[in-house]
Amino acid sequence: MASLLRVLAALFLISLCTAWVVRPDRSRVLRPRLGVPAVVAPGESFTLQLESSRPFRAPALTVELERVGTDPIPLALSRAHSSGARHDFDVQVPADLDEGAYTMVVRDGGRVERMPKAVHLRRLWADELCLVQLADLPEFFPDGSGTRRMDALVDEINLVAPDLVVISGDVAYGGSMDRYERLMAALERFDAPVVVVIGNHEYQGLAGFMTHLRVVSHVVDAGPLRIVSANSAHGRDQFTATQLGWIAEALEGAGKRTPIVQLHHPLFEGRRVGARRGAFVELCREGRVPIVLSGHWHADRVFDASGQDRRDRSDFDGPIFSVATAAGAMLHPERSSGGDYHGYRVIRLARERPHGRYAVRSFTYDLDDDGTPDASASHPAGKLIVDPLWPGGVRVTNGWNEAVPRARVWIDLPAGRSGERVEGGRVLGTRARPAGNPGRQVGVEFDLAARASVDLRVDA
């Protein structure tokens, strides 16, 4: 019997070694990428995480950053940690690079992987920040209707000029590869870093999610903020003990950063996370999480830490447990305490003294137009519109009953104009138009009053 076991063990080792040798020698980047970006200052480093097809093989990589109209920028990297097929590298960003979004290019031998807007560089963060949260996106039908609706959402959210965009699941209903390709093309049009967490519908076509987004739970540090994206959509309607430990570690590691948590499923009532919910709420309390962001219900709701449905007011002590209406999927008004409309949350944060952490200043909209933000209403979509006026000009219309401070728009520059001055706004700079489109654009910042229009024109 012992001899047989030794023979079987030897055969197993031989087959394992053969598979290791025969298997194609490939690696793929897990992060950073669109949906799980690196957000750092020039001169800082970020972690590049990849997995290889052969366990314990250390890939020989080269990494570059690219922007339209500029030469590739090589980056220095060193291997920080390896475990089986998973490898982490520290990647150093040169201190003299301009702020903005970059494509990361990773070469492993003859294989090249390009990740648009995987890296965002930013030096300073203000005392007041803006996040936009959306969930339950439009369905990317073959007729293009969902793509058009998503493009319109991107345009108006870019106008709001948030510091971060967080997307709380259900991003590609059906999960086919062509839908994910449309999704990624839409996400690439956001100006701000985009952080995505998985939803339950992604499990209907998990191959698409794992091909394009790849990481189901993750932490993204962005200046003074830490975005903790937890997978609640694995089908067990609960936090597992392992998940709870991971969340605890993520919150403990926030340091001086303000942690914000997103997960697809709400915590209270109806279709929600069940097991270990109380332990999760306590972690959020202890970790001083100001707000937990969810979707899934396709309806607006807001709860406090005790699970009370707060239809009375939105300015209660946190943590706030917020459920956003659908950004484009079918609505369920019977579940909503807000209204029957597509939208997204505009979350404004303010730094508090002396500890320097951020608190939620506002996250709801005055839907009934009584002069006070409603207790749970998201901001309705389709109210911010940019229309071309003439070559080098646009008209921006605000249909909301609240102002949009420091709104931002990019205007195509007509031939022969430098973009040094724009009537009606403050020039931020110029950039090349998106890949495949010749010419340049000028970025303009301006304050957009409630229910007002602003004309912006590039001076000759």
Residue pairs with C-beta under 8 A, 6 or more apart in sequence:
20 54
20 55
23 53
23 54
24 53
25 52
25 53
25 54
25 57
25 109
26 52
26 53
26 108
26 111
27 50
27 51
27 52
27 53
27 59
27 61
27 87
27 108
27 111
28 50
28 51
28 113
28 214
29 48
29 49
29 50
29 104
29 106
29 113
29 115
30 36
30 49
30 50
30 51
30 214
30 215
31 38
31 47
31 48
31 49
31 214
31 215
31 218
32 38
32 46
32 48
32 104
32 115
32 118
32 119
33 104
33 115
33 118
33 213
33 214
34 115
34 116
34 117
34 118
34 184
34 187
34 188
34 194
34 213
35 167
35 187
35 194
35 195
35 196
35 212
35 213
35 215
36 195
36 196
36 213
36 214
36 215
36 218
36 220
37 117
37 118
37 119
37 120
37 193
37 194
37 195
37 220
38 46
38 47
38 118
38 119
38 120
39 120
39 122
39 164
39 193
39 220
39 221
39 222
39 223
40 46
40 93
40 119
40 120
40 121
40 122
41 93
41 121
41 122
41 123
42 93
42 94
42 95
42 96
42 97
42 98
42 99
42 121
42 123
43 93
43 94
43 95
44 93
45 90
45 91
45 92
45 93
46 90
46 91
46 93
46 119
47 80
47 88
47 89
47 90
47 91
48 61
48 63
48 77
48 88
48 89
48 90
48 91
48 106
49 86
49 87
49 88
49 89
50 59
50 61
50 86
50 87
50 89
50 106
51 85
51 86
51 87
52 59
52 85
52 87
53 85
54 85
55 84
55 85
56 82
56 84
56 85
58 79
58 82
58 87
59 87
59 108
60 108
60 109
61 77
61 89
61 106
61 107
61 108
62 74
62 106
62 107
63 74
63 75
63 77
63 89
63 91
63 104
63 105
63 106
63 107
64 72
64 73
64 74
64 75
64 104
64 105
64 107
65 72
65 73
65 75
65 93
65 97
65 102
65 103
65 104
65 105
65 119
66 72
66 73
66 102
66 103
66 104
66 105
66 114
67 100
67 101
67 102
67 103
67 432
68 431
68 432
68 433
68 434
68 435
69 431
69 432
72 105
73 94
73 97
73 102
75 91
75 92
75 93
75 94
76 91
76 92
77 89
77 90
77 91
77 92
78 89
78 90
79 87
79 88
79 89
79 90
80 88
80 89
80 90
81 87
81 88
82 88
93 119
93 121
97 121
98 121
99 121
99 122
99 123
100 120
100 121
100 431
101 117
101 119
101 120
101 191
101 193
102 117
102 118
102 119
102 120
102 121
103 114
103 115
103 116
103 117
103 118
104 114
104 115
104 118
104 119
105 112
105 113
105 114
105 115
106 112
106 113
106 115
107 113
116 188
117 188
117 190
117 193
117 194
120 192
120 193
120 222
122 222
122 223
125 163
125 223
125 224
127 350
127 351
128 348
128 349
128 350
128 351
128 361
129 163
129 164
129 224
129 225
129 348
129 349
129 350
129 358
130 160
130 161
130 162
130 163
130 346
130 347
130 348
130 349
131 162
131 163
131 164
131 165
131 166
131 260
131 345
131 346
131 347
131 349
132 157
132 160
132 162
132 164
132 165
132 166
132 192
132 344
132 345
132 346
132 347
133 165
133 166
133 167
133 168
133 262
133 293
133 322
133 324
133 344
133 345
133 347
134 153
134 157
134 165
134 166
134 167
134 168
134 295
134 324
134 327
134 344
134 345
135 167
135 168
135 169
135 170
135 199
135 264
135 293
135 294
135 295
135 296
135 324
135 326
135 327
136 169
136 170
136 199
136 295
136 296
136 298
136 325
136 326
136 327
136 328
136 329
137 146
137 150
137 153
137 167
137 170
137 171
137 172
137 183
137 327
137 328
137 329
138 145
138 146
138 147
138 149
138 150
138 153
138 327
138 328
138 329
139 146
139 173
139 174
139 179
139 328
139 329
140 146
140 147
140 150
140 172
140 173
140 178
140 179
140 182
140 183
142 178
146 182
146 328
147 182
147 185
147 186
149 328
150 182
150 183
150 186
150 328
151 186
151 189
152 381
152 382
153 327
153 328
153 344
153 381
154 186
154 189
154 190
155 386
156 381
156 382
156 383
156 384
156 385
156 386
157 165
157 190
157 192
157 344
158 189
158 190
158 191
158 192
158 408
158 409
158 410
159 384
159 386
159 396
159 404
159 407
159 408
159 409
159 448
160 346
160 384
160 404
160 407
161 191
161 192
161 406
161 407
161 408
161 445
162 192
162 346
163 192
163 222
163 223
163 225
164 192
164 193
164 194
164 195
164 222
164 225
164 227
165 190
165 192
165 193
165 194
165 195
166 194
166 195
166 196
166 197
166 227
166 229
166 260
166 262
166 293
167 187
167 194
167 195
167 196
167 197
168 197
168 199
168 262
168 263
168 264
168 293
168 294
168 295
168 324
169 196
169 197
169 198
169 199
169 200
169 201
169 202
169 233
169 263
169 264
169 295
169 296
170 199
170 200
170 201
170 202
170 264
170 295
170 296
170 329
171 183
171 196
171 199
171 202
171 209
171 213
172 179
172 180
172 183
172 201
172 202
172 205
172 208
172 209
173 179
173 201
173 204
173 329
174 201
174 204
174 205
175 201
175 202
175 203
175 204
175 205
175 206
175 207
175 208
175 209
176 205
176 208
177 207
177 208
177 211
179 205
179 208
180 205
180 208
180 209
180 211
180 212
181 212
183 212
184 212
187 194
187 196
189 434
191 408
193 220
193 222
195 220
195 227
195 229
195 262
196 213
196 229
197 216
197 217
197 229
197 230
197 231
197 262
197 263
197 264
198 209
198 213
198 216
198 217
198 231
198 233
198 264
199 233
199 264
199 295
199 296
200 233
200 235
200 264
200 265
200 296
202 208
202 209
202 233
203 233
203 234
203 235
209 216
216 231
217 229
217 230
217 231
217 243
217 246
218 229
219 226
219 227
219 228
219 229
219 250
219 253
220 226
220 227
220 229
221 227
221 257
224 256
224 257
224 258
224 351
224 356
224 357
224 358
225 257
225 258
225 259
225 260
225 349
225 358
226 250
226 253
226 254
226 257
226 258
226 259
226 260
227 259
227 260
227 262
228 247
228 250
228 251
228 259
228 260
228 261
228 262
229 261
229 262
229 263
230 239
230 243
230 246
230 247
230 261
230 262
230 263
231 243
231 263
232 239
232 263
232 264
232 265
232 273
233 264
233 265
236 275
237 265
237 272
237 273
237 274
237 275
238 273
238 274
238 275
238 276
238 277
239 247
239 273
239 275
239 276
239 277
239 279
239 280
240 276
241 276
244 276
244 279
244 280
244 283
247 261
247 280
247 283
248 283
250 259
251 259
251 283
251 284
251 286
251 287
251 289
252 287
254 287
256 356
256 357
258 288
258 290
258 349
258 357
258 358
259 287
259 288
259 289
260 289
260 290
260 291
260 292
260 293
261 284
261 289
261 291
261 292
261 293
262 292
262 293
262 294
263 273
263 292
263 293
263 294
264 294
264 295
264 296
265 271
265 272
265 273
265 294
265 296
266 272
266 273
266 294
266 296
266 297
266 301
266 303
266 321
266 323
267 273
267 277
267 280
267 281
267 292
267 294
267 303
267 307
267 321
268 277
268 303
268 307
268 309
268 321
269 301
269 303
269 307
269 309
270 297
270 335
271 296
271 297
273 280
281 305
281 319
284 292
284 305
284 319
285 305
285 319
288 357
289 318
289 319
290 318
290 319
290 320
290 349
290 358
290 359
290 360
291 318
291 319
291 320
291 321
291 322
291 347
291 360
291 363
292 319
292 320
292 321
292 322
293 322
293 324
293 345
293 347
294 321
294 322
294 323
294 324
295 323
295 324
295 326
296 323
297 323
297 332
297 335
297 336
298 325
298 326
298 329
298 330
298 331
298 332
298 335
299 323
299 325
299 326
299 331
299 332
299 333
299 334
299 335
299 336
299 337
299 338
300 323
300 324
300 325
300 336
300 337
300 338
300 339
300 376
300 377
300 378
301 309
301 322
301 323
301 335
301 336
301 337
301 338
301 376
302 309
302 310
302 311
302 314
302 320
302 321
302 322
302 323
302 337
302 364
302 375
302 376
303 309
303 310
303 320
303 321
303 323
304 310
304 316
304 317
304 320
304 321
305 318
305 319
305 321
309 337
310 316
310 375
310 376
311 337
311 375
311 376
312 375
313 375
314 320
314 362
314 363
314 364
314 373
314 374
314 375
314 376
318 359
318 360
320 360
320 363
322 345
322 363
322 376
323 376
324 343
324 344
324 345
324 378
325 331
325 336
325 338
325 339
325 341
325 342
325 343
325 344
325 378
326 332
326 342
327 342
327 343
327 344
327 381
328 342
328 381
331 340
331 341
331 342
333 339
333 340
336 376
337 375
337 376
338 364
338 367
338 374
338 376
338 377
338 378
339 367
339 377
339 380
341 380
341 381
342 380
342 381
342 382
343 365
343 377
343 378
343 379
343 380
343 381
344 378
344 379
344 381
345 363
345 364
345 378
345 379
346 362
346 363
346 365
346 379
347 360
347 362
347 363
348 360
348 361
348 362
348 363
349 358
349 359
349 360
349 361
350 358
350 359
350 361
351 357
351 358
352 358
352 359
362 373
364 373
364 374
364 375
364 376
364 377
364 378
365 373
365 374
365 377
365 378
365 379
365 380
365 400
365 402
366 372
366 373
366 374
366 377
366 401
366 402
367 374
367 377
367 380
368 374
369 401
379 400
380 400
382 399
383 398
383 399
383 400
384 396
384 397
384 398
384 399
384 400
384 404
385 396
385 397
385 399
386 394
386 395
386 396
386 397
386 409
387 394
387 395
387 397
388 394
388 395
389 395
389 455
389 457
390 457
391 412
391 414
392 411
392 412
392 413
392 414
392 417
392 457
392 458
393 411
393 455
393 456
393 457
393 458
394 409
394 411
394 455
394 456
395 453
395 454
395 455
395 456
396 407
396 409
396 446
396 448
396 453
396 454
396 456
397 452
397 453
398 404
398 448
398 449
398 450
398 451
398 452
398 453
399 451
400 450
400 451
401 450
401 451
402 450
403 447
403 448
403 449
403 450
404 447
404 448
405 447
405 448
406 445
406 446
406 447
407 445
407 446
407 447
407 448
408 428
408 443
408 444
408 445
408 446
409 425
409 443
409 444
409 446
409 456
410 431
410 441
410 442
410 443
410 444
411 419
411 422
411 441
411 442
411 444
411 456
411 458
412 433
412 439
412 440
412 441
413 419
413 430
413 439
413 440
413 441
413 442
413 458
414 458
415 439
416 460
417 458
417 459
417 460
419 427
419 430
419 440
419 441
419 442
419 458
420 427
420 459
421 427
421 458
421 459
422 442
422 444
422 456
422 457
422 458
422 459
423 455
423 456
423 457
423 458
423 459
424 444
424 446
424 454
424 455
424 456
424 457
425 444
425 445
425 446
425 454
425 456
426 444
426 445
426 446
427 442
427 443
427 444
428 442
428 443
428 444
428 445
429 442
429 443
430 440
430 441
430 442
430 443
431 440
431 441
431 443
432 439
432 440
432 441
433 439
433 440
433 441
442 458
444 456
446 454
446 456
448 454
